[in-house]
């Protein structure tokens, strides 16, 4: 007997990734600038153990980041199309962070923005991954330990960084940074974008 079954995958979350073609030259430009800012910062912001962040830098607006900013903007508009959003987007904050050995960043989101993202200025694949968390499974469902991992039963997913890699995701998506185990600087630009007011 044939059974007609309907399936609806509820609440999918898009995560977009891309690689910036001018990553190496941009890294050579930005890393010394970031290090100089940290060295001259007399009131550094706490960003966790053995790490540094400058939330007031507005780094994505720097002239050195013009091409990067335009490239990110194009990808973010593609993200809009995926979720059916027709409004334009504007950057509403950007900062850089430097993670050193033993540094971590606890789970958080960037609500009320529309999109958030991270661009890895300097990172290797054995540096600390960024982990995304499914708050729908906070109870750690399912409980069976022998389940094959897939998008329906995993409560977190980690992505390894690399220089020039961009990740864009909805700002409500909870994420964290695992412990940096390597004695090396993992450097990233983080940013938020919001839908332009007054447009659908």
C-alpha positions in Angstrom: 0.0 0.0 0.0 1.4 3.4 -1.1 1.5 6.1 1.6 1.5 9.7 0.5 3.8 11.7 2.8 4.4 15.4 2.8 7.6 16.9 4.2 8.3 20.5 5.2 11.7 21.4 6.4 10.9 24.1 9.0 13.1 27.0 9.9 16.2 26.5 7.7 19.1 28.9 8.3 21.3 30.0 5.3 25.0 30.5 5.9 26.9 31.9 2.9 30.7 31.5 2.4 33.1 32.9 -0.2 36.8 33.5 -0.6 38.3 36.9 -1.3 40.7 36.9 -4.2 42.9 39.7 -2.7 43.2 38.2 0.7 47.0 38.0 1.0 47.7 41.6 0.1 44.9 42.8 2.3 46.3 40.8 5.2 49.7 42.3 4.7 48.2 45.7 4.9 45.8 45.3 7.8 47.7 43.1 10.3 50.4 45.7 11.1 47.7 48.4 11.4 45.7 46.2 13.8 48.8 45.4 15.9 49.7 49.1 16.1 46.2 50.0 17.2 46.3 47.4 20.0 49.8 48.6 21.1 48.6 52.2 21.4 45.3 51.4 23.0 45.5 52.7 26.6 42.0 51.4 27.6 41.6 48.0 25.8 38.2 46.4 25.7 37.9 43.1 27.4 37.3 40.4 24.7 38.1 37.3 26.7 41.3 35.9 28.0 44.4 36.5 25.8 42.6 38.3 23.1 41.9 41.8 21.9 39.1 43.6 20.1 38.6 47.2 18.9 34.9 47.8 18.7 35.3 51.5 17.8 37.5 51.0 14.8 34.8 50.9 12.1 37.3 48.9 10.2 35.0 48.1 7.2 34.8 51.8 6.5 38.6 52.2 6.2 39.8 53.2 2.7 42.0 50.1 2.8 38.8 48.0 3.0 36.9 49.7 0.1 37.1 46.7 -2.2 36.4 44.2 0.6 33.4 46.2 1.7 31.9 46.3 -1.8 32.5 42.6 -2.2 30.8 41.8 1.1 27.9 44.0 0.2 27.3 42.1 -3.1 27.3 38.8 -1.3 25.0 40.1 1.5 22.5 41.2 -1.2 22.5 37.7 -2.6 21.7 36.5 1.0 18.8 38.9 1.0 17.4 37.2 -2.2 17.6 33.8 -0.6 15.3 34.8 2.2 13.1 36.9 0.1 14.1 40.3 1.4 14.1 43.1 -1.1 15.5 46.0 1.0 19.0 47.4 0.6 21.5 46.8 3.4 23.9 49.1 5.3 26.8 48.3 7.6 25.9 49.2 11.2 29.1 48.2 12.9 32.4 46.5 12.3 35.4 45.7 14.5 38.5 43.5 14.5 39.5 40.8 16.9 42.8 39.1 17.6 42.6 35.7 19.3 45.8 34.3 20.8 46.5 30.9 22.4 43.8 29.8 24.9 41.4 32.6 23.8 37.7 31.7 23.3 34.5 33.6 22.7 31.2 32.5 24.4 28.0 31.8 22.6 26.0 34.9 21.5 24.0 36.5 18.7 23.9 39.9 17.0 20.1 40.7 17.2 18.5 43.1 16.1 20.7 43.3 13.0 19.7 41.5 9.8 23.0 39.8 8.8 26.3 39.3 10.6 29.6 38.1 9.3 33.2 37.3 9.8 36.1 37.8 7.4 39.3 36.0 8.3 42.2 38.4 7.8 44.8 36.0 9.1 43.9 32.4 9.9 44.9 28.8 9.3 42.6 25.8 9.2 44.0 24.6 12.6 43.1 27.9 14.3 40.0 28.1 16.4 36.8 27.3 14.5 33.6 29.3 14.7 30.8 27.2 15.9 27.1 27.8 15.1 24.4 26.6 17.6 20.8 25.5 17.0 18.8 26.9 19.9 15.9 24.7 18.8 17.9 21.8 20.2 19.0 23.3 23.5 17.8 20.2 25.2 20.5 18.3 23.3 17.8 16.4 21.3 18.1 13.6 20.1 19.4 11.7 23.0 20.5 8.6 21.1 24.3 8.5 21.0 24.5 6.2 17.9 22.7 8.6 15.6 24.5 9.4 12.3 25.1 13.2 12.3 23.0 15.2 9.9 21.4 18.6 9.6 18.3 17.3 11.5 20.0 16.0 14.6 23.1 18.1 15.2 22.8 20.9 17.7 26.1 22.7 16.6 28.3 22.9 13.6 31.9 24.2 13.4 33.7 25.8 10.5 37.4 26.0 10.2 38.8 29.4 9.3 41.3 30.4 6.7 42.8 33.6 5.4 40.3 35.3 3.0 37.3 33.3 4.0 34.0 35.1 4.5 31.0 33.8 6.3 27.6 35.6 6.3 24.7 34.4 8.5 21.4 35.7 9.9 22.2 37.8 13.0 19.9 35.7 15.2 22.1 32.7 14.7 23.9 31.8 17.9 27.7 31.4 17.5 30.9 31.1 19.5 34.6 30.7 18.9 36.3 27.6 20.2 39.6 27.8 22.1 42.6 28.8 20.1 45.0 26.0 20.7 47.8 27.2 18.5 50.4 29.8 19.6 49.5 32.1 16.7 47.3 35.1 16.1 43.9 34.4 14.6 42.7 37.8 13.2 39.2 38.5 11.9 37.0 41.4 10.9 33.4 41.1 12.3 30.5 43.1 11.0 26.7 43.6 11.1 24.4 44.7 8.3 20.8 45.9 8.7 18.0 46.2 6.2 17.4 49.8 5.1 14.4 51.3 7.0 11.3 52.0 5.1 11.7 49.3 2.4 10.1 45.9 2.3 
